[in-house]
Amino acid sequence: MEMSSKRSIIKFRNGERSEILDEIVNEINLHLSINFKKISSLSCSPGYLEELTTGYLLTSGIIPDTNGLKSLQYEESKNIMHIELDDNSIVKDMIFSKMKPVGCGAGTLLFAKKDFIYKYEHNISITNQQISALMNEFNKSSDLFLATGGVHSAAISDGEKILVMREDIGRHNALDKTIGNLYLSKEKLSDKVILTSGRISSEIVLKVIYAGIQMIISRSAPTQKAVELAEENGITLIGFARSTNFNIYTRNERVVFPGA
């Protein structure tokens, strides 16, 4: 299924009515199943479903701590992704919190209940020039958003360049797709930076914590709960990153200002 569709619509602008062919983002409902038992359903854009599923499992705390992903099989006729883990009983034995995405449509977010403060292997740093350059590249690369205006964007960077970028109707899904991409490629996540177009809520920060990533940069605002969670877990949270401007809310020592 394509990421978008064409549809004839009536457009009214400046007192003028016209009929045009408009591009509209497509949406599906993806069901995730472990051992033939549904664990969640996600309203999402139709592309990169294996990456989405993998990222969702990782940022929910199901993998990779005590379990590994063995295989994924997509049953297209029913929109079901069948998941096989090293130990399929883990979902039965784990205690999860279920959340509805804040202000982001239908679907269920799953988080394994854990009491921990994340300890990172090493610290990373980034300059103010790198932040501006990455966000400028990020904004120019949002092809589906520019065509439809109906998606969020997320990307992962090594601080120098964007490694992978994905777009989806849900900001959580876009994030999971990028994280899933790197996990499937066996890339290390702990030294990477998340870029996102959407508001940074507590669920976004939780996903970043479970992925082991220590920096989030967004062109939008964070919530108070997200800032507190980032502070508690040693995550650098940067918002309103536009042009050469940005706000640092937590762990500002990771941002370097050469010559300032």
C-alpha positions as CSV (number, residue, x, y, z in Angstrom):
1,M,0.0,0.0,0.0
2,E,1.3,3.5,-0.9
3,M,2.0,6.1,1.8
4,S,-0.5,8.5,0.2
5,S,-3.5,8.7,-2.2
6,K,-4.8,11.2,-4.7
7,R,-8.4,12.5,-4.3
8,S,-10.4,15.1,-6.1
9,I,-11.4,17.9,-3.6
10,I,-13.0,21.3,-3.6
11,K,-10.5,24.0,-2.5
12,F,-11.7,27.4,-1.3
13,R,-9.1,30.1,-1.0
14,N,-9.4,33.9,-1.0
15,G,-13.1,33.8,-2.1
16,E,-12.3,31.5,-5.0
17,R,-13.6,27.9,-5.4
18,S,-11.7,25.3,-7.5
19,E,-11.6,21.6,-7.9
20,I,-8.1,20.1,-7.5
21,L,-6.4,16.7,-7.2
22,D,-5.1,16.6,-3.6
23,E,-2.6,14.2,-1.9
24,I,-3.9,12.6,1.3
25,V,-1.8,10.4,3.7
26,N,-3.0,6.8,4.0
27,E,-3.7,5.1,7.3
28,I,-4.0,1.4,8.4
29,N,-4.6,-0.3,11.7
30,L,-1.7,-2.7,12.4
31,H,-2.2,-5.5,15.0
32,L,0.8,-6.9,16.8
33,S,0.7,-10.5,17.9
34,I,3.1,-12.6,20.0
35,N,2.4,-16.4,20.0
36,F,-0.9,-15.7,18.3
37,K,-2.0,-13.4,21.1
38,K,-2.7,-9.8,20.3
39,I,-0.7,-7.4,22.4
40,S,-1.5,-4.1,20.7
41,S,-3.0,-2.3,17.7
42,L,-1.5,0.8,16.1
43,S,-3.0,3.3,13.8
44,C,-0.1,4.1,11.5
45,S,1.1,4.9,8.0
46,P,1.5,1.7,5.9
47,G,5.2,1.8,5.2
48,Y,8.2,0.2,7.1
49,L,6.0,-2.0,9.3
50,E,8.8,-4.4,10.3
51,E,10.8,-1.4,11.6
52,L,7.7,0.0,13.4
53,T,7.1,-3.4,15.1
54,T,10.8,-3.8,16.1
55,G,11.0,-0.2,17.4
56,Y,7.8,-0.7,19.3
57,L,9.1,-3.9,21.0
58,L,12.3,-2.2,21.9
59,T,10.8,1.0,23.2
60,S,8.2,-0.9,25.2
61,G,10.9,-2.8,27.2
62,I,10.2,-6.2,25.7
63,I,13.5,-6.5,23.8
64,P,16.5,-6.7,24.1
65,D,17.3,-6.8,27.8
66,T,16.3,-10.4,28.6
67,N,14.8,-11.4,25.2
68,G,15.6,-11.3,21.5
69,L,13.6,-10.9,18.4
70,K,13.7,-14.1,16.2
71,S,11.3,-13.3,13.4
72,L,8.5,-11.1,12.1
73,Q,5.8,-12.3,9.6
74,Y,3.3,-9.9,8.2
75,E,-0.2,-11.2,7.3
76,E,-1.3,-8.5,4.9
77,S,-4.9,-9.7,4.5
78,K,-5.5,-9.1,8.2
79,N,-2.9,-6.4,8.9
80,I,-1.4,-8.6,11.6
81,M,2.4,-8.7,12.4
82,H,3.2,-12.1,13.9
83,I,6.1,-11.8,16.3
84,E,8.4,-14.6,17.5
85,L,10.8,-13.9,20.4
86,D,13.4,-16.1,22.0
87,D,11.0,-16.5,24.8
88,N,7.4,-15.9,23.8
89,S,6.2,-16.3,27.4
90,I,7.8,-13.0,28.4
91,V,4.7,-11.0,27.7
92,K,2.6,-13.2,30.0
93,D,5.2,-12.9,32.8
94,M,5.9,-9.1,32.5
95,I,3.7,-6.4,34.0
96,F,2.9,-3.6,31.6
97,S,1.4,-0.1,31.7
98,K,-0.9,0.6,28.9
99,M,-1.2,4.2,27.7
100,K,-3.2,6.0,25.0
101,P,-0.9,8.3,23.0
102,V,-1.4,11.9,24.2
103,G,-3.1,13.9,21.4
104,C,-2.0,11.5,18.7
105,G,-4.9,9.4,17.6
106,A,-5.8,5.8,18.2
107,G,-3.6,3.0,19.4
108,T,-2.1,1.6,22.6
109,L,1.4,2.3,23.9
110,L,2.8,-0.6,26.0
111,F,5.5,-0.1,28.6
112,A,7.1,-2.8,30.8
113,K,7.0,-1.6,34.4
114,K,10.5,-1.1,35.6
115,D,12.0,0.9,38.5
116,F,15.3,2.2,37.2
117,I,17.3,5.3,36.5
118,Y,19.1,4.7,33.2
119,K,22.9,4.6,33.3
120,Y,24.5,5.4,30.0
121,E,27.7,3.8,28.9
122,H,29.3,7.1,27.9
123,N,28.3,10.7,27.4
124,I,27.9,12.4,24.0
125,S,28.2,16.0,23.0
126,I,27.0,18.2,20.2
127,T,27.7,21.8,19.1
128,N,25.1,24.5,18.6
129,Q,26.2,24.6,14.9
130,Q,25.5,20.9,14.5
131,I,22.0,21.2,16.1
132,S,21.1,24.0,13.6
133,A,22.6,22.1,10.6
134,L,20.8,18.8,11.5
135,M,17.4,20.5,12.1
136,N,17.7,22.4,8.8
137,E,18.4,19.1,6.9
138,F,15.6,17.4,8.9
139,N,13.0,20.0,7.9
140,K,14.0,19.9,4.2
141,S,13.7,16.1,4.2
142,S,10.1,15.8,5.3
143,D,8.8,14.9,1.8
144,L,5.5,13.3,2.8
145,F,4.7,16.2,5.2
146,L,5.4,18.7,2.5
147,A,3.1,16.7,0.1
148,T,0.2,16.0,2.5
149,G,0.7,18.1,5.7
150,G,-0.6,15.0,7.5
151,V,2.4,13.3,9.1
152,H,5.0,13.6,11.8
153,S,8.7,13.1,11.2
154,A,11.5,11.5,13.2
155,A,15.2,10.9,12.5
156,I,18.3,9.4,14.1
157,S,21.7,11.2,13.7
158,D,25.2,10.5,14.8
159,G,25.6,14.2,15.4
160,E,27.2,14.8,12.0
161,K,24.5,13.6,9.6
162,I,21.0,12.0,9.5
163,L,21.3,8.2,9.3
164,V,17.6,7.4,8.9
165,M,14.4,9.4,8.7
166,R,10.8,8.1,8.8
167,E,7.4,9.8,8.6
168,D,4.1,8.5,10.0
169,I,0.7,9.8,11.1
170,G,1.8,9.2,14.7
171,R,4.9,10.8,16.2
172,H,5.4,7.7,18.4
173,N,5.3,5.5,15.2
174,A,7.7,7.7,13.4
175,L,10.1,7.4,16.3
176,D,9.7,3.7,16.6
177,K,10.4,3.2,12.8
178,T,13.7,5.0,13.1
179,I,14.8,3.1,16.2
180,G,13.6,-0.2,14.6
181,N,15.7,0.5,11.5
182,L,18.9,0.9,13.5
183,Y,18.2,-2.1,15.7
184,L,17.5,-4.4,12.7
185,S,20.8,-3.1,11.2
186,K,22.6,-4.0,14.4
187,E,23.7,-0.3,14.9
188,K,24.5,1.0,18.3
189,L,21.8,3.4,19.7
190,S,23.5,4.8,22.8
191,D,25.7,7.3,20.9
192,K,22.9,8.6,18.7
193,V,20.6,11.6,18.7
194,I,16.8,11.7,18.1
195,L,15.3,14.4,15.9
196,T,11.6,14.9,15.9
197,S,8.9,17.3,14.6
198,G,6.4,16.6,17.3
199,R,5.7,17.7,20.8
200,I,7.9,15.9,23.3
201,S,5.5,14.2,25.8
202,S,6.4,11.8,28.6
203,E,5.7,8.8,26.3
204,I,8.3,10.0,23.8
205,V,10.9,10.3,26.6
206,L,10.0,6.8,27.9
207,K,10.6,5.3,24.5
208,V,13.9,7.1,24.2
209,I,14.9,5.8,27.7
210,Y,14.0,2.2,26.7
211,A,16.0,2.5,23.5
212,G,19.1,3.7,25.5
213,I,19.4,7.0,23.6
214,Q,20.5,10.1,25.6
215,M,19.5,13.2,23.5
216,I,16.2,14.4,21.9
217,I,16.0,17.5,19.7
218,S,12.6,18.7,18.6
219,R,11.3,21.7,16.7
220,S,8.3,21.7,19.1
221,A,7.7,22.0,22.8
222,P,8.2,19.5,25.7
223,T,5.7,18.9,28.4
224,Q,6.5,19.4,32.1
225,K,6.3,15.7,32.8
226,A,8.7,15.0,29.9
227,V,11.2,17.4,31.2
228,E,11.1,15.9,34.7
229,L,11.5,12.3,33.2
230,A,14.4,13.4,31.1
231,E,16.1,15.1,34.0
232,E,15.7,12.0,36.2
233,N,17.2,9.7,33.6
234,G,20.0,11.9,32.3
235,I,18.6,12.7,28.9
236,T,19.4,16.0,27.2
237,L,16.1,17.5,26.0
238,I,16.2,20.3,23.4
239,G,13.0,22.0,22.1
240,F,12.0,24.8,19.7
241,A,15.0,24.0,17.5
242,R,14.4,26.3,14.6
243,S,17.0,28.0,12.4
244,T,19.9,28.9,14.8
245,N,17.6,29.0,17.9
246,F,16.7,26.3,20.5
247,N,16.0,25.8,24.2
248,I,17.9,23.3,26.4
249,Y,15.7,22.0,29.2
250,T,17.9,19.3,30.7
251,R,21.6,18.2,30.8
252,N,22.9,21.3,29.1
253,E,26.5,20.3,29.6
254,R,26.3,18.1,26.5
255,V,25.8,21.1,24.2
256,V,29.0,22.9,23.3
257,F,29.2,26.5,22.1
258,P,32.5,27.0,20.3
259,G,33.8,30.5,20.5
260,A,30.9,31.7,22.7
